[in-house]
């Protein structure tokens, strides 16, 4: 969907920019007429035809490389080349950064999980537990210590916060094996918190609601934990939790071969380098398919935005990131953030994330920066609420419904909010089921997944809702340009030294 700039000829845009620029620079805390002008210009320029051309190219790349654009494959490398080439031609300062990922993980011998005290019990693999893919090796005999467990399990799924916060490990005795319940945050967050607390291993267990009792294999995406990790059934987890002080032997014998892929990072040629507006989407697909909705839609939308605003006289540096190995556990964004010196982290004023913005049975979902629904994950860092309001205003002005979605840690905003960088973005839904209220608001089918081809080979060009993508691309352009010209509404971040991360509102 395009918004026409009625009554403003092209020559008039340039003249208006020349007249308004000095006034805008002199009053950074005020509304920016120049920014509003260029928001309209960007929305007009970012159109569905060009988005479709990018999507077609990603589909062609996948078709030519075994049906996938996954990390470590020629299809992903070709996607990097396509994006980087377009950005360089537009005048961006483009670089790639290395991303390590577990390329081949092999379990060399059967795992062991057995209770040695107070009773001798041997648990069966795979009925009672399975090894978590990418687990480290180790043979540990130690006491189990439950971490913020809900026993009996909560009556509704995905409500336990076991292990999600570092405070959950207050009183944890280093050298013990952490027993952690499945719940609201990613397994990797739980495992990293356990490692920081000195755990010698981790046993996850399923929550206990219908359909969430048995163990299942999954890839935690992190091979550097250095201890064994398994996932157990509800019954096994409850058995280990009672009595306190249960001692177990936990053994995993595995080998990981590490591969390398790349992020694409592109900085605008203009804008203050000490006040960076960062915009990201993951570029990789899962190995099983071409990943056109997940996430060629987000990649195409931010690429087209970048191309159309390349010559804008932005006041703040705009940095576009196309993340690699997101599907292996947010590795591209995580390693990028971890690798930034503190001074460089402090230059990033905010982060915008776009992952799956054209789901076939879509809902317009905005990340809930202020936790206005008071459920699920907490609010984002200060400034996230202001980002949410920019998106809400966009949909409201078009008389389009919208709903909130939690910062649940499933996409690349995670590493940014973890270090206090405010974040926001859009999402149209994945494997979850559309509610009746959402069907009434957005159309589509209630009780059906937002994306029935999520992480499957059928996530092709035919799986993209072009109406949702076109609308969301306009929203992406709106937010990007809004903050590219003015971040005064985003509160300064306080660093560990007590200084603010940015010295003035811009």
C-alpha positions in Angstrom: 0.0 0.0 0.0 1.4 3.4 -1.0 0.7 6.9 0.3 0.8 9.5 -2.3 2.6 12.9 -1.7 -0.2 15.0 -3.0 0.6 18.5 -4.0 4.4 18.2 -3.5 6.3 17.9 -6.8 9.8 16.4 -6.7 11.5 19.7 -7.1 9.4 21.0 -4.2 10.7 18.2 -2.0 14.3 19.2 -2.5 13.4 22.8 -1.9 11.4 22.0 1.3 14.4 20.0 2.6 16.8 22.8 2.0 14.5 25.3 3.8 13.5 23.1 6.7 16.9 21.5 7.5 18.5 24.4 9.4 15.4 24.8 11.5 15.3 21.1 12.3 18.9 20.9 13.3 18.5 23.9 15.6 15.6 22.3 17.6 16.5 18.6 18.1 13.9 18.0 20.9 11.0 19.3 18.8 9.0 17.5 16.1 10.9 17.3 12.8 9.0 18.6 9.8 11.9 17.4 7.6 11.5 13.9 9.1 7.8 13.8 8.5 8.4 14.9 4.9 10.9 12.1 4.3 8.6 9.6 6.0 6.0 10.3 3.4 8.6 10.1 0.7 9.9 6.8 1.9 6.4 5.2 2.2 5.7 6.4 -1.4 8.9 4.8 -2.7 8.7 1.5 -0.9 6.2 -0.4 -3.0 4.9 -3.9 -3.4 6.4 -4.5 -6.9 9.9 -4.0 -5.7 9.3 -6.2 -2.7 8.1 -9.0 -4.9 11.2 -8.7 -7.1 13.4 -9.2 -4.0 11.2 -12.2 -2.9 11.4 -13.7 -6.4 15.2 -13.4 -6.3 15.4 -15.2 -2.9 13.1 -17.9 -4.3 15.4 -18.3 -7.4 18.4 -18.5 -5.1 16.8 -21.3 -3.1 15.7 -23.1 -6.2 19.2 -23.1 -7.6 20.7 -24.4 -4.4 18.8 -27.4 -3.2 15.7 -25.6 -2.0 17.2 -23.9 1.0 19.0 -20.7 2.1 20.2 -22.1 5.4 23.4 -21.2 7.2 26.5 -22.7 5.7 25.0 -23.5 2.4 25.6 -22.0 -1.1 22.0 -20.7 -1.0 22.8 -18.6 2.0 26.0 -17.3 0.5 24.2 -16.3 -2.6 21.6 -14.4 -0.5 24.4 -12.6 1.2 25.9 -11.6 -2.1 22.6 -10.4 -3.4 21.9 -8.2 -0.4 25.4 -6.9 0.0 25.7 -6.1 -3.7 22.4 -4.0 -3.7 23.5 -2.1 -0.6 27.0 -1.3 -1.9 25.6 0.0 -5.2 23.2 2.3 -3.2 26.2 3.8 -1.4 26.1 2.0 2.0 29.3 1.1 3.9 28.9 -2.7 3.8 30.8 -5.3 5.7 30.3 -8.9 6.7 31.0 -10.3 10.2 31.8 -13.9 10.9 29.3 -16.1 12.7 30.2 -19.5 14.1 27.6 -22.2 14.3 27.5 -25.9 15.1 27.7 -27.4 11.7 27.8 -31.1 12.6 27.0 -32.4 16.0 27.5 -36.1 16.6 26.6 -38.2 19.6 29.5 -40.7 19.9 27.9 -43.0 22.5 24.6 -43.4 24.3 23.8 -40.8 27.0 23.3 -41.8 30.6 20.8 -40.4 33.1 20.6 -42.3 36.4 19.7 -41.6 40.0 22.3 -42.8 42.4 20.7 -41.5 45.6 18.5 -41.8 47.5 17.4 -44.6 45.2 19.2 -46.3 42.3 17.1 -45.6 39.2 18.2 -45.8 35.6 16.2 -43.7 33.1 15.6 -44.9 29.6 16.6 -43.0 26.5 14.6 -41.9 24.6 11.4 -42.7 26.5 12.4 -40.8 29.7 14.9 -38.3 28.3 16.8 -37.3 25.1 20.1 -35.5 24.6 19.7 -31.9 23.5 21.4 -31.3 20.2 24.6 -29.2 20.4 25.0 -30.3 24.1 28.6 -30.3 25.3 30.3 -33.5 26.5 30.7 -34.4 30.2 30.3 -37.2 32.8 29.0 -35.6 36.0 27.7 -37.2 39.2 26.3 -34.4 41.5 23.2 -33.3 43.4 20.3 -32.0 41.4 19.0 -28.5 42.4 15.6 -27.4 41.1 15.4 -23.8 39.7 12.2 -21.9 40.4 10.0 -24.9 39.7 6.2 -24.9 39.6 5.2 -28.2 41.2 2.6 -29.4 40.5 2.9 -27.9 37.0 0.8 -24.9 36.2 -2.6 -25.6 34.6 -1.8 -23.7 31.4 1.2 -24.2 29.1 4.1 -21.9 28.7 3.7 -20.1 32.1 6.7 -21.3 34.1 9.6 -18.8 34.2 12.0 -21.4 35.6 15.6 -20.4 34.9 14.6 -17.3 32.9 16.1 -14.8 35.3 19.5 -14.7 36.9 17.7 -14.2 40.2 16.2 -17.7 39.8 19.7 -19.0 40.6 20.1 -17.1 43.9 21.3 -19.8 46.3 22.3 -22.2 43.6 25.3 -24.2 44.6 28.1 -24.3 42.0 28.9 -27.8 40.8 25.3 -29.1 41.0 23.1 -30.1 38.1 20.4 -27.6 37.4 16.8 -29.0 37.0 14.8 -26.5 34.9 11.2 -26.6 33.7 10.1 -25.7 30.2 8.4 -22.4 30.0 8.2 -18.8 28.8 11.8 -18.1 27.7 14.1 -19.8 25.3 16.0 -22.9 26.5 19.3 -21.2 25.7 18.6 -18.3 28.1 18.0 -20.9 30.9 21.1 -22.8 30.0 23.3 -19.6 29.9 21.9 -18.5 33.3 22.7 -22.0 34.7 26.3 -21.7 33.3 26.7 -18.3 34.9 25.6 -19.8 38.2 28.2 -22.5 38.1 26.1 -25.5 37.1 27.9 -28.7 36.0 25.0 -29.7 33.7 21.4 -29.0 32.9 18.3 -31.3 32.9 15.3 -29.6 31.3 11.9 -31.3 31.7 8.5 -30.8 30.0 5.8 -28.8 31.8 3.1 -31.4 32.2 0.1 -30.1 30.4 -1.6 -32.1 27.6 0.8 -32.5 24.7 3.7 -31.2 26.8 4.7 -34.3 28.8 7.2 -36.3 26.7 10.8 -35.4 25.9 11.6 -34.3 22.4 14.9 -33.5 20.6 15.7 -29.9 19.8 18.8 -27.9 18.9 19.8 -25.4 21.6 22.1 -23.8 19.1 24.9 -23.3 21.6 27.9 -25.7 21.7 30.1 -23.6 24.0 28.3 -24.3 27.3 30.9 -27.0 28.2 28.5 -29.3 30.1 26.0 -32.0 29.3 22.4 -31.0 28.6 19.3 -33.3 28.3 15.6 -32.9 28.0 13.4 -35.1 30.2 9.8 -36.1 30.4 7.5 -34.5 33.0 7.5 -37.7 35.1 11.3 -37.9 35.1 11.7 -34.3 36.0 9.2 -34.6 38.9 11.0 -37.7 40.1 14.3 -35.9 40.2 12.8 -32.9 42.0 11.6 -34.9 45.0 13.2 -35.3 47.3 15.6 -32.4 47.4 19.2 -33.5 47.3 18.7 -36.2 44.8 22.0 -37.2 43.2 22.3 -38.3 39.6 24.8 -39.3 37.0 24.5 -37.3 33.8 26.7 -38.2 30.8 26.8 -37.0 27.2 29.5 -38.0 24.8 29.4 -35.8 21.7 31.5 -34.0 19.2 30.7 -30.7 17.5 32.2 -29.4 14.2 32.0 -25.7 13.9 31.1 -23.9 10.7 31.2 -20.2 9.8 28.6 -18.1 8.1 28.2 -14.3 7.8 26.1 -11.3 8.9 25.7 -8.4 6.5 26.0 -5.0 8.2 25.4 -1.8 6.2 25.8 1.7 7.5 24.1 4.7 5.9 26.6 7.2 4.3 25.0 10.0 6.4 24.0 10.5 10.0 25.8 10.9 13.3 27.9 7.8 14.0 27.4 8.2 17.8 23.6 7.8 17.6 22.8 4.7 15.6 19.3 3.5 14.6 19.7 -0.2 14.0 17.2 -2.2 11.8 17.5 -5.9 11.5 16.0 -9.1 9.9 17.5 -12.6 9.7 18.5 -13.6 6.2 18.8 -17.4 6.7 16.1 -20.0 6.2 15.8 -23.4 8.0 17.5 -26.3 6.2 14.1 -27.7 5.3 13.0 -24.9 3.0 13.6 -21.7 1.1 12.2 -19.5 3.9 10.2 -17.0 1.9 8.0 -15.8 4.8 10.5 -16.8 7.4 12.4 -14.6 6.7 12.7 -13.3 3.1 9.8 -11.0 3.9 11.7 -9.2 6.7 14.9 -9.2 4.6 13.1 -7.8 1.5 11.3 -5.1 3.5 14.4 -3.7 5.2 16.5 -4.1 2.0 13.9 -2.1 0.0 13.7 0.5 2.8 17.5 0.8 2.8 17.7 1.3 -0.9 15.0 3.9 -1.0 16.4 6.1 1.8 20.1 5.8 0.9 20.2 9.4 -0.3 18.1 10.9 2.5 19.8 13.6 4.7 19.3 11.5 7.8 20.5 13.0 11.1 21.3 9.7 12.8 23.4 6.8 11.3 21.1 4.0 10.1 22.6 0.5 10.3 20.9 -2.3 8.5 21.7 -5.9 9.7 20.9 -9.1 7.9 21.5 -11.8 10.4 23.0 -15.2 9.8 22.3 -18.4 11.7 19.2 -17.0 13.4 17.5 -20.4 12.9 20.4 -22.0 14.9 19.6 -20.0 18.0 20.0 -16.2 17.2 23.7 -16.8 16.7 24.3 -14.0 14.2 22.8 -11.2 16.3 24.1 -12.7 19.6 27.7 -12.9 18.4 27.5 -9.5 16.9 26.3 -7.9 20.1 28.8 -9.9 22.2 31.6 -8.8 19.9 30.9 -5.0 20.2 33.1 -3.0 22.6 31.1 -1.2 25.2 31.7 2.2 23.5 30.1 0.8 20.3 27.2 -0.7 22.1 26.5 2.6 23.7 26.2 4.3 20.3 23.2 2.1 19.4 20.1 4.1 20.4 17.5 1.5 19.5 16.9 -1.7 17.5 14.0 -2.5 15.2 13.4 -6.1 14.3 11.3 -7.6 11.5 10.9 -11.4 11.4 8.0 -12.9 9.4 6.0 -9.9 8.2 4.0 -11.6 5.5 2.4 -14.6 7.1 -0.5 -16.1 4.9 -3.0 -16.1 7.8 -1.6 -12.9 9.2 -2.2 -10.7 12.2 -0.6 -7.2 12.6 1.4 -7.7 15.7 3.5 -5.1 17.4 6.1 -5.9 20.0 4.7 -5.0 23.4 7.3 -2.5 24.5 5.4 -1.4 27.6 3.8 -4.7 28.6 0.4 -3.1 28.4 -1.3 -6.5 28.5 0.5 -7.3 31.8 0.9 -10.9 30.8 3.8 -13.0 29.5 7.2 -11.4 29.0 8.0 -8.1 30.7 8.3 -4.7 29.0 11.4 -4.0 26.9 14.1 -1.6 28.1 13.1 2.1 28.5 12.4 3.5 25.1 10.6 0.3 23.8 7.2 1.8 24.7 7.9 4.8 22.5 8.9 2.6 19.6 5.7 0.7 20.0 3.7 3.9 19.8 5.2 4.9 16.5 3.9 1.6 15.0 0.6 2.0 16.7 0.2 5.4 15.2 0.9 4.1 11.8 -1.8 1.4 11.9 -4.3 3.8 13.6 -3.8 6.4 10.9 -4.8 3.7 8.3 -7.7 2.5 10.4 -6.0 -0.9 10.6 -6.3 -3.1 13.7 -3.3 -4.3 15.6 -2.4 -6.4 18.6 0.6 -6.8 20.9 3.1 -9.6 20.9 5.6 -10.4 23.6 9.3 -10.1 23.6 9.5 -13.8 24.1 13.1 -14.2 23.0 12.4 -16.0 19.7 14.0 -13.4 17.4 17.0 -11.2 17.1 15.8 -8.4 19.4 16.8 -10.7 22.2 20.5 -9.9 22.5 19.8 -6.2 22.2 17.2 -6.0 25.0 19.5 -8.2 27.1 22.0 -5.3 27.3 19.4 -2.6 27.8 18.9 -1.4 24.2 15.3 -0.5 23.5 13.7 -2.5 20.8 10.5 -2.9 18.8 9.2 -4.3 15.6 6.5 -6.2 13.8 5.5 -9.9 13.4 2.6 -11.5 11.6 2.6 -14.9 13.4 4.3 -18.3 13.1 3.1 -21.7 14.1 0.6 -20.4 16.7 -3.1 -20.5 16.0 -5.1 -17.4 15.1 -7.7 -16.6 17.6 -11.4 -15.9 16.8 -10.9 -12.2 17.9 -7.9 -11.9 15.5 -9.9 -13.5 12.7 -12.6 -10.9 13.3 -10.1 -8.1 13.3 -7.8 -9.1 10.4 -9.8 -11.7 8.5 -8.4 -15.1 7.8 -9.2 -18.4 9.6 -9.5 -18.8 13.4 -8.0 -22.0 14.8 -5.5 -22.2 11.9 -1.8 -21.4 12.2 -0.7 -17.9 11.0 1.8 -19.8 8.8 0.9 -23.4 8.1 4.2 -23.7 6.2 6.4 -22.5 9.1 9.8 -24.2 8.9 8.7 -26.4 6.1 9.6 -26.8 2.4 6.3 -25.2 1.4 7.4 -21.8 2.7 7.8 -20.6 -0.8 6.7 -17.4 -2.7 3.2 -18.8 -2.7 3.2 -18.7 1.1 3.5 -14.9 1.4 0.6 -12.6 1.9 1.6 -9.7 -0.2 -1.1 -7.4 1.3 0.3 -7.8 4.8 3.9 -7.5 3.5 3.1 -4.3 1.6 1.4 -2.7 4.6 4.2 -3.8 7.0 6.9 -2.5 4.6 5.3 0.9 4.8 5.3 0.6 8.6 8.9 -0.4 8.5 9.8 2.6 6.3 7.8 4.9 8.6 9.6 3.8 11.8 13.0 3.7 10.3 12.9 7.2 8.8 11.1 8.6 11.9 14.1 7.6 14.1 16.7 8.3 11.4 15.7 12.0 11.8 14.8 12.1 15.4 15.4 9.9 18.5 14.5 12.6 21.0 11.6 10.5 22.4 14.0 7.7 23.3 15.4 8.2 26.8 19.1 8.2 27.1 20.5 4.9 28.3 22.6 4.7 31.5 25.8 2.7 31.2 27.7 0.9 33.9 29.8 3.9 34.5 26.8 6.0 35.3 27.2 8.0 32.2 24.5 8.1 29.5 25.0 6.1 26.3 24.1 9.2 24.3 25.0 12.7 25.4 21.9 14.5 24.1 18.5 13.9 22.6 18.7 13.9 18.8 
